[in-house]
Amino acid sequence: MAWEEKLDRWAAENLPGLTVKIDEPMSRHTSFRTGGGAKRMAFPETVEEVTALMEAAEGFGARPFILGNGTNLLAPDEGLDRLVVSLSNMKAIEAGEENTITAQVGITLARLADFACNLGLTGLEFAHGIPGTLGGAVYMNAGAYGGEMCQVIERVTAWFPAEGLRTMTVEELDMGYRHSFFMDHPEAVILSATVRLTPGDSETIRSTMRELMQKRKTSQPLEWPSAGSTFKRPVGYFAGTLIDQCGLKGFTVGGAQVSEKHAGFVINIGGATSGDILHLMAEVQRIVYEQKGVRLEPEVRVIR
C-alpha cells in the first residue's frame, strides 16, 4: 500500500477533523506562484494534531515537509511525492509578562508586529513588512533594515521525533545571518515562539512601520510574485549591486526575470515555472562569478 493510502486511512480513523488535500498545487502556497501538486497537504490546527500527524507520517514514509507562508520557497514543477504539513492555521497569540508575546508559528510577521504595536512594545518594526510567518522567520533568522529575529526571540518550542516537545532558549538556537539551529535539524517542527520587546510609544512605532513599508514599496518589486531577496548577502558586498553591475537587470528566462527595479529580486512576470527561476538563478550565479569573482548563495529554499 502506498504511503498516501496509509496516511488517508490513519487520518480518517485518528484525526477525522483534519483537512487533507490531494494533489494540492504548491503554486497556491508559494509566493513565486510556481510548483506542481503535493501528493498530500494537511492543515493541522492544534499542537496535538501536528505531533500526532508527524509521528504517524514518519512511520508511513511520507517524508513530511513543514510549510509556513511559502514566501522563501521554490517548489518543483513536477510536484512533490511528500506530505506537506501547512501550519498556516496555527495563529494563536497572547501577551505575557515582562513585555513578552508568545505566538504560534502560523501567524504572519505583519500581524505579530501590529499586535506588539497595539501593546506599545517596540522591537519588531523591522519585521512588519517581511511577508513570511513567525515559524519561517525563526527558521532562517529573518531580518531587514538592521533588525533580525535573534534580537527579539527569547525562546522557541519545537517538536522532535525522538523526544517530543522541547523549549529552547535563543542561545541554543545558533542564530546567525539567515541561519538557525533548525536549518541543521530539519526533522524538528517549530511550533511557537516568545519574543521579548521594549516599552515604547504606539504612535511612534506605527510611524516607523509605515516609513519602512513605504521604503519597501519604493525600492522593491512588490507588485510581482517573488521570494524577496533571491541571494544571501556575500561578505563585503551586496548581491543586488553585484548583479546590477553585471548588467543583469531585466535578464529573462521564460517567465522569470531579474527585476528592473531591484536586481536582488527574481520575479515571476507571468507564466514562469520553477525551472525558469532555477535556470535564471544559475545564470546569474555564473555571470556574477565570471565577472566579479563572487559566488552568490541562494537565500531561496528549493524543496526536493
Summary of the structure (lengths in Angstrom):
residues: 304
radius of gyration: 19.8
end to end distance: 22.8
largest distance: 59.3
contacts: 1029
relative contact order: 0.12
helix: 34%
strand: 28%
